[in-house]
C-alpha cells in the first residue's frame, strides 16, 4: 500500500480549487465528472508520481439513491484537505485484510478505469481519516501521466485522537515514509510541501 493521491473537499468545486491554488500558488487542471457518485474534480500533478484532486458534489448531476464517496453528502464548512488515497495492487486481497475499508466499486472516467473501496454509508473509518484504497486498471494512472514537476509532498500528517490505533492497523501494510500519525484533539490532515516559492502547508 503506497500513497496515490490526496483530496481537498469543498462545498463547491470552485471553492476547493481556489483554496488549493491560493495555498500552493499553482493553477489546477480540468478533471472531469464521476457519474456514479455525481461528483466532479480538478487536478494538480505533484512530484514523485503523486497528484492532488479538488473534489465536490456536481450540482448538475442527477441525485443518487445511495451515499456518495468521501463522505461528501455530509461535508460542510471551509474547503480542506480531507482525504488520502492509497494504491494497492490487489484490492480484493487488501479488503480481506482491512474489511472496514469498504466495498469494492468499479469506476471509470474517460479513459481511466479503477476500483475503489467505498463504505456502504460513504464514511471512511476513523472519522474519515482511514485511507481510501484504490486499484488502477488503466495502464497509465493519473499520477504518472500528469506533469510531475509540481510541488513535492514532504510529509502527510494524519492527526486523530486515536492515531496510535490507526498507526498499528496500517503500519504492517503501508509502505510510505512520508505519512506520519499524530495524536490530536480533532481529526484532520496536514500536508507539508516544498514548492518553487518555498514551503507551503495544506490542511
ChimeraX attribute file (.defattr): number of C-alpha atoms within 10 A of each C-alpha:
attribute: neighborCount
match mode: 1-to-1
recipient: residues
	/A:1	20
	/A:2	18
	/A:3	24
	/A:4	22
	/A:5	22
	/A:6	22
	/A:7	21
	/A:8	25
	/A:9	29
	/A:10	25
	/A:11	20
	/A:12	20
	/A:13	22
	/A:14	15
	/A:15	18
	/A:16	24
	/A:17	26
	/A:18	18
	/A:19	21
	/A:20	24
	/A:21	13
	/A:22	11
	/A:23	13
	/A:24	21
	/A:25	15
	/A:26	14
	/A:27	14
	/A:28	18
	/A:29	15
	/A:30	11
	/A:31	16
	/A:32	14
	/A:33	18
	/A:34	18
	/A:35	15
	/A:36	16
	/A:37	21
	/A:38	18
	/A:39	21
	/A:40	22
	/A:41	26
	/A:42	21
	/A:43	22
	/A:44	26
	/A:45	24
	/A:46	22
	/A:47	19
	/A:48	14
	/A:49	20
	/A:50	22
	/A:51	26
	/A:52	23
	/A:53	25
	/A:54	29
	/A:55	29
	/A:56	27
	/A:57	24
	/A:58	19
	/A:59	12
	/A:60	9
	/A:61	15
	/A:62	10
	/A:63	13
	/A:64	11
	/A:65	7
	/A:66	12
	/A:67	18
	/A:68	22
	/A:69	22
	/A:70	25
	/A:71	19
	/A:72	19
	/A:73	16
	/A:74	11
	/A:75	15
	/A:76	12
	/A:77	8
	/A:78	13
	/A:79	24
	/A:80	22
	/A:81	23
	/A:82	20
	/A:83	22
	/A:84	22
	/A:85	20
	/A:86	20
	/A:87	19
	/A:88	20
	/A:89	13
	/A:90	14
	/A:91	21
	/A:92	16
	/A:93	11
	/A:94	18
	/A:95	16
	/A:96	10
	/A:97	12
	/A:98	15
	/A:99	13
	/A:100	14
	/A:101	22
	/A:102	20
	/A:103	17
	/A:104	18
	/A:105	13
	/A:106	15
	/A:107	16
	/A:108	16
	/A:109	13
	/A:110	9
	/A:111	8
	/A:112	14
	/A:113	16
	/A:114	16
	/A:115	19
	/A:116	23
	/A:117	25
	/A:118	23
	/A:119	22
	/A:120	14
	/A:121	14
	/A:122	19
	/A:123	22
	/A:124	22
	/A:125	15
	/A:126	15
	/A:127	12
	/A:128	17
	/A:129	22
	/A:130	20
	/A:131	20
	/A:132	25
	/A:133	27
	/A:134	27
	/A:135	22
	/A:136	22
	/A:137	15
	/A:138	12
	/A:139	9
	/A:140	13
	/A:141	17
	/A:142	20
	/A:143	20
	/A:144	16
	/A:145	11
	/A:146	19
	/A:147	15
	/A:148	17
	/A:149	13
	/A:150	21
	/A:151	25
	/A:152	21
	/A:153	21
	/A:154	15
	/A:155	17
	/A:156	23
	/A:157	18
	/A:158	24
	/A:159	21
	/A:160	21
	/A:161	15
	/A:162	16
	/A:163	19
	/A:164	13
	/A:165	14
	/A:166	19
	/A:167	16
	/A:168	11
	/A:169	14
	/A:170	14
	/A:171	12
	/A:172	9
	/A:173	14
	/A:174	16
	/A:175	13
	/A:176	14
	/A:177	11
	/A:178	14
	/A:179	17
	/A:180	14
	/A:181	18
	/A:182	18
	/A:183	15
	/A:184	13
	/A:185	10
	/A:186	11
	/A:187	18
	/A:188	20
	/A:189	21
	/A:190	17
	/A:191	18
	/A:192	18
	/A:193	20
	/A:194	17
	/A:195	18
	/A:196	13
	/A:197	9
	/A:198	9
	/A:199	14
	/A:200	17
	/A:201	14
	/A:202	17
	/A:203	16
